[in-house]
Amino acid sequence: MCLGIPAKIIEITREGAHVDIGGTKMEISLALIEGGRVETGDYVIVHAGFAIEKVDEGKALEAISLFNGFAGKKR
Protein backbone atom coordinates (compact mmCIF):
# COMPACT_ATOMS: atom_id res chain seq x y z
CA MET A 1 0.00 0.00 0.00
CA CYS A 2 1.23 3.48 -0.83
CA LEU A 3 0.57 6.61 1.15
CA GLY A 4 0.60 10.09 -0.33
CA ILE A 5 0.89 13.06 2.00
CA PRO A 6 -0.56 16.51 1.27
CA ALA A 7 2.07 19.25 1.20
CA LYS A 8 2.02 22.99 0.58
CA ILE A 9 4.51 24.36 -1.94
CA ILE A 10 6.52 27.14 -0.32
CA GLU A 11 9.10 27.69 -3.08
CA ILE A 12 9.62 26.53 -6.66
CA THR A 13 13.25 25.72 -7.51
CA ARG A 14 15.11 24.64 -10.65
CA GLU A 15 15.25 21.11 -9.26
CA GLY A 16 11.63 20.94 -8.05
CA ALA A 17 10.07 22.58 -5.02
CA HIS A 18 10.39 23.09 -1.31
CA VAL A 19 7.26 22.03 0.55
CA ASP A 20 5.86 22.14 4.06
CA ILE A 21 4.49 18.87 5.38
CA GLY A 22 3.08 19.41 8.85
CA GLY A 23 5.81 21.86 9.77
CA THR A 24 8.60 19.80 8.22
CA LYS A 25 10.28 21.34 5.19
CA MET A 26 11.62 19.14 2.41
CA GLU A 27 12.62 19.30 -1.24
CA ILE A 28 10.58 17.31 -3.74
CA SER A 29 10.56 16.66 -7.46
CA LEU A 30 7.82 18.05 -9.70
CA ALA A 31 8.80 15.75 -12.59
CA LEU A 32 5.52 13.82 -12.40
CA ILE A 33 3.27 16.89 -12.47
CA GLU A 34 2.07 17.39 -16.03
CA GLY A 35 3.73 20.50 -17.42
CA GLY A 36 4.92 21.47 -13.92
CA ARG A 37 1.68 23.42 -13.51
CA VAL A 38 1.99 24.35 -9.86
CA GLU A 39 2.70 27.59 -8.06
CA THR A 40 3.82 28.69 -4.63
CA GLY A 41 0.89 28.20 -2.26
CA ASP A 42 -0.55 25.21 -4.15
CA TYR A 43 -1.04 21.86 -2.46
CA VAL A 44 0.26 18.60 -3.91
CA ILE A 45 0.21 14.96 -2.88
CA VAL A 46 3.77 13.76 -2.20
CA HIS A 47 4.92 10.15 -2.38
CA ALA A 48 8.55 9.01 -2.18
CA GLY A 49 9.87 12.53 -2.77
CA PHE A 50 7.72 13.21 -5.84
CA ALA A 51 4.64 15.39 -6.22
CA ILE A 52 2.19 13.02 -7.90
CA GLU A 53 -0.89 15.23 -8.09
CA LYS A 54 -2.02 18.80 -7.51
CA VAL A 55 -4.99 18.95 -5.13
CA ASP A 56 -7.60 21.45 -4.09
CA GLU A 57 -6.70 23.35 -0.90
CA GLY A 58 -9.92 22.28 0.85
CA LYS A 59 -9.26 18.59 0.21
CA ALA A 60 -5.64 18.97 1.28
CA LEU A 61 -6.62 20.67 4.55
CA GLU A 62 -9.25 18.01 5.20
CA ALA A 63 -6.65 15.25 4.72
CA ILE A 64 -4.16 17.09 6.96
CA SER A 65 -6.83 17.35 9.65
CA LEU A 66 -7.45 13.60 9.40
CA PHE A 67 -3.71 12.84 9.65
CA ASN A 68 -3.45 15.11 12.68
CA GLY A 69 -6.38 13.28 14.26
CA PHE A 70 -4.57 9.95 13.81
CA ALA A 71 -1.50 11.45 15.48
CA GLY A 72 -3.56 12.95 18.31
CA LYS A 73 -2.68 16.52 17.31
CA LYS A 74 -4.97 19.50 17.33
CA ARG A 75 -5.49 21.21 13.97
SEKESE-634943 format. One record per residue (C-alpha): residue number from 1; residue in three letters; x, y, z. Coordinates in Angstrom, 1 decimal. Example, Ala and Ser with C-alpha at 12.3 -4.5 7.8 and 13.67 -1.06 7.14 Angstrom:
<sites>
> 1|Ala|12.3|-4.5|7.8
> 2|Ser|13.7|-1.1|7.1
</sites>
This chain:
<sites>
> 1|Met|0.0|0.0|0.0
> 2|Cys|1.2|3.5|-0.8
> 3|Leu|0.6|6.6|1.2
> 4|Gly|0.6|10.1|-0.3
> 5|Ile|0.9|13.1|2.0
> 6|Pro|-0.6|16.5|1.3
> 7|Ala|2.1|19.3|1.2
> 8|Lys|2.0|23.0|0.6
> 9|Ile|4.5|24.4|-1.9
> 10|Ile|6.5|27.1|-0.3
> 11|Glu|9.1|27.7|-3.1
> 12|Ile|9.6|26.5|-6.7
> 13|Thr|13.2|25.7|-7.5
> 14|Arg|15.1|24.6|-10.6
> 15|Glu|15.2|21.1|-9.3
> 16|Gly|11.6|20.9|-8.1
> 17|Ala|10.1|22.6|-5.0
> 18|His|10.4|23.1|-1.3
> 19|Val|7.3|22.0|0.5
> 20|Asp|5.9|22.1|4.1
> 21|Ile|4.5|18.9|5.4
> 22|Gly|3.1|19.4|8.8
> 23|Gly|5.8|21.9|9.8
> 24|Thr|8.6|19.8|8.2
> 25|Lys|10.3|21.3|5.2
> 26|Met|11.6|19.1|2.4
> 27|Glu|12.6|19.3|-1.2
> 28|Ile|10.6|17.3|-3.7
> 29|Ser|10.6|16.7|-7.5
> 30|Leu|7.8|18.1|-9.7
> 31|Ala|8.8|15.8|-12.6
> 32|Leu|5.5|13.8|-12.4
> 33|Ile|3.3|16.9|-12.5
> 34|Glu|2.1|17.4|-16.0
> 35|Gly|3.7|20.5|-17.4
> 36|Gly|4.9|21.5|-13.9
> 37|Arg|1.7|23.4|-13.5
> 38|Val|2.0|24.3|-9.9
> 39|Glu|2.7|27.6|-8.1
> 40|Thr|3.8|28.7|-4.6
> 41|Gly|0.9|28.2|-2.3
> 42|Asp|-0.6|25.2|-4.1
> 43|Tyr|-1.0|21.9|-2.5
> 44|Val|0.3|18.6|-3.9
> 45|Ile|0.2|15.0|-2.9
> 46|Val|3.8|13.8|-2.2
> 47|His|4.9|10.2|-2.4
> 48|Ala|8.5|9.0|-2.2
> 49|Gly|9.9|12.5|-2.8
> 50|Phe|7.7|13.2|-5.8
> 51|Ala|4.6|15.4|-6.2
> 52|Ile|2.2|13.0|-7.9
> 53|Glu|-0.9|15.2|-8.1
> 54|Lys|-2.0|18.8|-7.5
> 55|Val|-5.0|19.0|-5.1
> 56|Asp|-7.6|21.5|-4.1
> 57|Glu|-6.7|23.4|-0.9
> 58|Gly|-9.9|22.3|0.9
> 59|Lys|-9.3|18.6|0.2
> 60|Ala|-5.6|19.0|1.3
> 61|Leu|-6.6|20.7|4.6
> 62|Glu|-9.3|18.0|5.2
> 63|Ala|-6.7|15.3|4.7
> 64|Ile|-4.2|17.1|7.0
> 65|Ser|-6.8|17.4|9.7
> 66|Leu|-7.5|13.6|9.4
> 67|Phe|-3.7|12.8|9.6
> 68|Asn|-3.4|15.1|12.7
> 69|Gly|-6.4|13.3|14.3
> 70|Phe|-4.6|10.0|13.8
> 71|Ala|-1.5|11.4|15.5
> 72|Gly|-3.6|13.0|18.3
> 73|Lys|-2.7|16.5|17.3
> 74|Lys|-5.0|19.5|17.3
> 75|Arg|-5.5|21.2|14.0
</sites>
